[in-house]
Amino acid sequence: MERSPPQSPGPGKAGDAPNRRSGHVRGARVLSPPGRRARLSSPGPSRSSEAREELRSRLLGLIERSRVVIFSKSYCPHSTRVKELFSSLGVECNVLELDQVDDGARVQEVLSEITNQKTVPNIFVNKVHVGGCDQTFQAYQSGLLQKLLQEDSAYDYDLIIIGGGSGGLSCAKEAAILGKKVMVLDFVVPSPQGTSWGLGGTCVNVGCIPKKLMHQAALLGQALCDSRKFGWEYNQQVRHNWETMTKAIQNHISSLNWGYRLSLREKAVAYVNSYGEFVEHHKIKATNKKGQETYYTAAQFVIATGERPRYLGIQGDKEYCITSDDLFSLPYCPGKTLVVGASYVALECAGFLAGFGLDVTVMVRSILLRGFDQEMAEKVGSYMEQHGVKFLRKFIPVMVQQLEKGSPGKLKVLAKSTEGTETIEGVYNTVLLAIGRDSCTRKIGLEKIGVKINEKSGKIPVNDVEQTNVPYVYAVGDILEDKPELTPVAIQSGKLLAQRLFGASLEKCDYINVPTTVFTPLEYGCCGLSEEKAIEVYKKENLEIYHTLFWPLEWTVAGRENNTCYAKIICNKFDHDRVIGFHILGPNAGEVTQGFAAAMKCGLTKQLLDDTIGIHPTCGEVFTTLEITKSSGLDITQKGCG
Amino acid sequence: MAAMAVALRGLGGRFRWRTQAVAGGVRGAARAGQRDYDLLVVGGGSGGLACAKEAAQLGRKVAVVDYVEPSPQGTRWGLGGTCVNVGCIPKKLMHQAALLGGLIQDAPNYGWEVAQPVPHDWRKMAEAVQNHVKSLNWGHRVQLQDRKVKYFNIKASFVDEHTVCGVAKGGKEILLSADHIIIATGGRPRYPTHIEGALEYGITSDDIFWLKESPGKTWHPTDVALECAGFLTGIGLDTTIMMRSIPLRGFDQQMSSMVIEHMASHGTRFLRGCAPSRVRRLPDGQLQVTWEDCTTGKEDTGTFDTVLWAIGRVPDTRSLNLEKAGVDTSPDTQKILVDSREATSVPHIYAVGDVVEGRPELTPTAIMAGRLLVQRLFGGSSDLMDYDNVPTTVFTPLEYGCVGLSEEEAVAHHGQEHVEVYHAHYKPLEFTVAGRDASQCYVKMVCLREPPQLVLGLHFLGPNAGEVTQGFALGIKCGASYAQVMRTVGIHPTCSEEVVKLRISKRSGLDPTVTGC
């Protein structure tokens, strides 16, 4: 196979090609301010990007119009094999020999942007990118190629998306905006406790949204305590009413569900409340609540089925335990609660439950917040511990028994030590499992069309354009292997995927330096690498870590503890002290972290932090005055305000 | 006192080579190398203290003189300057008290069973805030001590260009000389000069934070005291603002008017286009204010418990005898004129902070300018202070954070056709369940129109605006483009993620109201 040569900026002739679309674009640009539009004769960056755009639309036009396009080189043996294959099938092909056209190198470059494939031959069948020589032969052997050739444009839809969560919906809406015929299949399989919900996926129904609202309710409890110190007078014991809160939150969620349905309707996306399953290539079976089956076909598919909470697989877990799928709409206060797990879901739930004044215990098998910076994770945990959450470390449940029915009832939990033979028993009203999540990829017929999944994790491996091993099937969201499981990531990747599929952009989703925040009682925001990961990648001696404890101004008068909030940045000494990890533990960590994440996208360095003026008095300003390095071992406790 | 000065001089008698300073015509001044201090800082506020601590850390012999002239109402305070005593710190704490009042109202929606309304006790809040401020005063003194900076609680004035005379509370005088002198005396609130009763009955921000009793029904003839009016309204007081012209001069005008709109819809009364003419005390102790409507010329009156003037600040330079040292000030503003190295017309006399002409009046700018100045003086550095893209936040009930250019400035510098403004209305998640109105939650990013669409300014109106703005200020400092900001993944669900989701340009005319999630 032929690798494309390195970027060749030379003066291509692409701009001369007659093309109605680009002509139109050029016409529109007359309205742009002077200087933006470069004349074809004047060299400059905008000239080459304009020429590139034209070439790109020319190629997309070619792909759009042809049944089969082979981008080939006349001397390449692999190209020859593919051409022979199609001629043996009696299929006429549009062949573009890149070594025989003037702008062949540039075509290859643009092609690699469109398809993420740098080599020839590069084959498209009925607008679907099949791949190179090997993939074409594989498709031929599996029958997919014949299918592709047959079905021409006789599909019901341009795009069917399985899963109406953040990623699926953003992809659907974007594709619809680009004028495509789109269908979304969404179906919530009720949890073992019978909980189910509306359109919008995890984030809206059983994730970020209700979680943050319950977190806010818990923060309000803290604010009520603080407010006395700030002069607000009330003497009565303030109690929290679970039902009132849950009802208000569920009302808000219902309005969001409704909003999603409306916005799909407005954009003419077909929404079907059915369970989607592949039955053969390009064909899906949709089963609704009543068991009625309907079949739909599409040229391309996006899998965005997300994940559901994992169960322990012990006696009594599915019968008596709840998960985050159930908690946010629980019709009664959970009472004394055992949270099993130390994921961010576990700690966030434990945090707000304790904030309502409930007796909460967290059972942890090994470490807190796996994958996050462990120093920060321990600080998150110790703050929770100081604020009434009990931790049972190095234990796992082995059996859950019901002692009493009720709302809530009484459950007996038997747990054993992970280190010895010790067992313990406890009685709780509610046991909440938050030990991880499993991808919903095993029961959607992927094996029927040969989409590979990671057998162990159930996750779907994709290339950097979110394409699975089956060329017309893509995936976004939490089911992607080795990608962050975050709503905004899914939204961004879904949207960009639709733009790429339908020719609006070439931009790929950037999974680097994705910021996130854990909404534990003391919030933890981060972006970039954890200290452990940074040491693993860059070696300890190449890093400089700056850190400090701080005391938010609002905490002083409220009489809350000093030397609890903490800020840390990790810098690469050999790259201008570039900030490669950002960590903050404190109030409003999410609000603080976002802007710094944008700055990290722009190459934030320690020097720039030092040169930036703080906003006084905020928590965020602490990053503009970081002086003490971790390696110095100097004391970072705050004695007063400075 | 004289003995003390002598003793200090003895301490300063270290041998050091130094070029002969310009000393012509100086009477009684110590010669270079024999002066009391390497650095004398006049003014113990944020800028002055930062200078003093930095110089001490670099091994210099430093003194700080600070003296708080009581306000016309007799209010005085300790070391630390405006920010700590009568500025940022007490203001943000009282703002927090008001925010907590809002949260108490939210609480029932989130299931907390609090009987409403909850009354507010000014005394309790004021005492807590004042105690915190006093602990900071103490902290500053300890820090100076730790760093061996000599602190004098004296009122200073120049004797000559190397010598300052200080008068202590009891009237005792002391002479202090230094090789370098930094003036950081800041500013004080301005009183109107032609309004009968203004000085007698009115208070300023110098007094409000130190009131023992609630100010009651208050009246602010103002264009800057939105923050004070905001928290007073927030703790349940009847508050009226009188404005002659536009609020928040120098800030983005669209944002300013939204700030006002929000305050007006949350109970602060506004009297626009009016000018006060007279304040009188009524027999029952209340204050009667008379004002004139500037357009109709009609007079009107109202009675209030407190009248708070917030009509600007004047630099504290009058009593410094700057002419003795030859330090030039602006004839219009009386502020000290400096160059980019913060040097005044006298090369070894510098000025930082609010007292300087043409600088943003912000604590962190004063601190950074002070530290950089001292590093240039004693640390071999040549880094100059960059006054561009200074982020700031106005802690009105709905906070307003901004960095970089306002839309007006951007248009003025680059021309309307070269500026693209992206904007959005949004609803903070917490507002939904609380049933709060989010009409004024708004964010806008001012960019160049030419790709890569460099970000010129960011304006954010909403909860925690200060926290949101800080990081983006870094981004703008890094030369962020619109595309780079859009490529940043949001943190969900936060308010700050709205910034990285700004897709609608003003030019497009599309509705910037965010719907759904």
Interface residues (C-beta under 8 A of the other chain):
Chain A: P33 G35 R36 S46 S166 G200 C203 V204 C208 I209 K212 L213 Q216 A217 L220 G221 A223 L224 D226 S227 K229 F230 G231 W232 E233 Y234 Q236 V238 R239 H240 N241 W242 E243 T244 M245 T246 A248 I249 H252 L256 G259 Y260 S263 F356 L486 T487 P488 V489 I491 Q492 D510 V514 P515 T516 T517 G525 L553 E554 T556 V557 N588 G590 E591 V592 T593 Q594 G595 F596 A597 A598 A599 K601 C602 G603 L604 L608 L609 D611 T612 I613 G614 I615 H616 P617 T618 C619 G620 E621 F623 T624 K639 G640 C641 G642
Chain B: C83 V84 C88 I89 K92 L93 Q96 A97 L100 G101 L103 I104 D106 A107 P108 N109 Y110 G111 W112 E113 V114 A115 V118 P119 H120 D121 W122 R123 K124 M125 A126 A128 V129 H132 S135 L136 W138 G139 V142 Q143 I235 L362 T363 P364 T365 M368 D386 V390 P391 T392 T393 G401 E417 H418 L429 E430 T432 V433 R449 E450 P451 P463 N464 G466 E467 V468 T469 Q470 G471 F472 A473 L474 G475 K477 C478 G479 A480 S481 Q484 V485 R487 T488 V489 G490 I491 H492 P493 T494 C495 S496 E497 V499 V500 T515 G516 C517
